[in-house]
Amino acid sequence: MFLEQEATASVPALPEVHSGISSFLLEKAQNAKVGVFEGRTKPVRERQRLPVVPQGIERDEFLAALDELKAQLGGEFVEVNDKPLRDGWYMEHPNTHDMMTILDEEELVASAVVYPSTTEEVQQIVLWANKYLIPIFPISMGRNLGYGGAAPRVRGSVTIDLGKRMNKILDINSEDYTCLLEPGVSFYALYEALKEKGYDHMWIDTPDLGGGSVLGNTLDRGVGYTPYGDHWACHAGLEVVLPTGEVIRTGMGALPENNTWQTFPYGFGPYSDGIFSQSNFGIVTKMGMTLMPNPGGYESFMYTFQNEEDLGPLMEIIRPLRIGMILENVAQVRHIAQTIAVRGHPRSKFYQGSGPIPDEVLHAAAVESPVGDHTWAYYGMSYGPPHIRAYKLAIVDAEFRKIPGAKKVDPKSLPEDEYFWSRDRIAAGIPDIHELRWVNWTPNGAHIAFSPVSPIRSADAMKLFDMGKKLHHQYGIDFFPAFCVGLREMHLIVEIVFDRDDAERKKAAMDCLRDMIDQAAALGYGEYRTHLVLMDQVAGTYSWGDGALMKFNERLKDALDPNGILAPGKSGIWPKRYRGRGWEMSRESGPVSEGKGVAPPEAPNHS
Ligand code: ADP
């Protein structure tokens, strides 16, 4: 019954709902929703593990503390998380838990969600958390799917949903090509705002799906696909509430009444922004972002390569072209398995057997597709007026054709709904919702990512590819590798798609991920980002100098957050109250996310 209600509700749209979709994508979103719910068998279950109260505080004291917060923020802006957990789907995502959970669905859950409307209210929440020693976890949009969604790392944390009421575009500067944003501004919303103002001379940069917030995605060091694809490198200036309640502005933001906050990211003195990304050192309430000038024309291109082994020589060709900016954007080299899956059909349409889908089946499906048979597809874009593009594209063509069997796909031969056109829009800064479709591959489709970084080299690509493929086969999982080529490095993104209502498949996915992380580290590769449940393991691989970096992070954590209230465990950084009590998740700890208690307060806090 619950499920039916969810399936039939209409998709929220901008500008009514801050997390809604652009009107030009509404129909597409509605169709995507049908696909998602067709494959959904997981019911909305009654809660088994209520109430959720964070460790270190008694239930009654916790409820009284929530009442105090209600009195400060207004009753309707503090919600206890005691209702059945609705997973929703991408456009109607929950802020209470990870909708794509790899653990028991009630493991990584918030005890309550609060909705501040101003930086001052965020400060109040932080002071409140310090007073009662309650863990808090900030989200902007909470669509960090594949990495934990909206879930907190510590069960029972109070989630601060910043996006719901702090979602203003505070400034768009059409001369400097910059903007200043609150946490709840999605890529869809920023795109719409530029269109509405008629600012065609500026582009945004968007990830594959545009529903995340610009601020949250940037803090997590997400990427997009124009030349401005490295979001963190393109931001300029933060406003941050520290874990002890003070507010700072970074870079030029520290100089009163200046007009360079969004144009010069560094200011004077140590550059502090870095410690607020992928960290638990502060809550960002404003962020500056640079916008790309409209290049005056663009043209997508796609090449296919026949054999799996072509990956190696292809990387050797890509590297100098990418570093030399002949290949201008964060481009993708995708494997046929993902190309077939992104058509949006369930795997059972192609194959009913167990174990990984055989290569022959994938190739047979590719033969039937408009792109034709291949193993690797390169999606790129050339920018600028026609004569500039022609110069660059001729070089690319001559180089790519050195690989026997390389084919240039004629975009005119591709139907309107072909995935190519989604990559085309995204590389032109137009957000989309197409990418989601491969989640329909399994019933109750969820995904979790393995994302190691390597140089753009044949040997590195092949080592990672072979290792990933072998382990996927060992665990009977379909292998979906995509190489996202940055400037001097590439992120290999391997999305494991699993049935989140199937405990055995979830365990296989976790075991496979843990093996990939360890084996990649043994080969010298580390992840650029990871899911909440894998953060301890990944942080452990960055162990040079007897874990010198983690010791430094812990020192910062203890200095900035002496009570350890802000996002404990995020990126594997545990505050001292939690350390040595078994909170780290590892292969041995299995699906358990909680440790045994927290240290009592060192001094009375209730003054
Ligand atoms: P998105 O907006 O892309 O959906 P999320 O809101 O899910 O991203 O956040 C992504 C990650 O960044 C999470 O780990 C979250 O804790 C962190 N984060 C998000 N917003 C903030 C913020 N304003 N301050 C500090 N950390 C944040």
Boltz pocket constraint, residues with backbone or C-beta under 6 A from the ligand:
constraints:
  - pocket:
      binder: B
      contacts: [[A, 137], [A, 138], [A, 139], [A, 140], [A, 141], [A, 142], [A, 143], [A, 144], [A, 145], [A, 149], [A, 150], [A, 162], [A, 183], [A, 211], [A, 212], [A, 213], [A, 214], [A, 215], [A, 216], [A, 217], [A, 219], [A, 220], [A, 276], [A, 279], [A, 282], [A, 283], [A, 284], [A, 285], [A, 567]]
      max_distance: 6.0
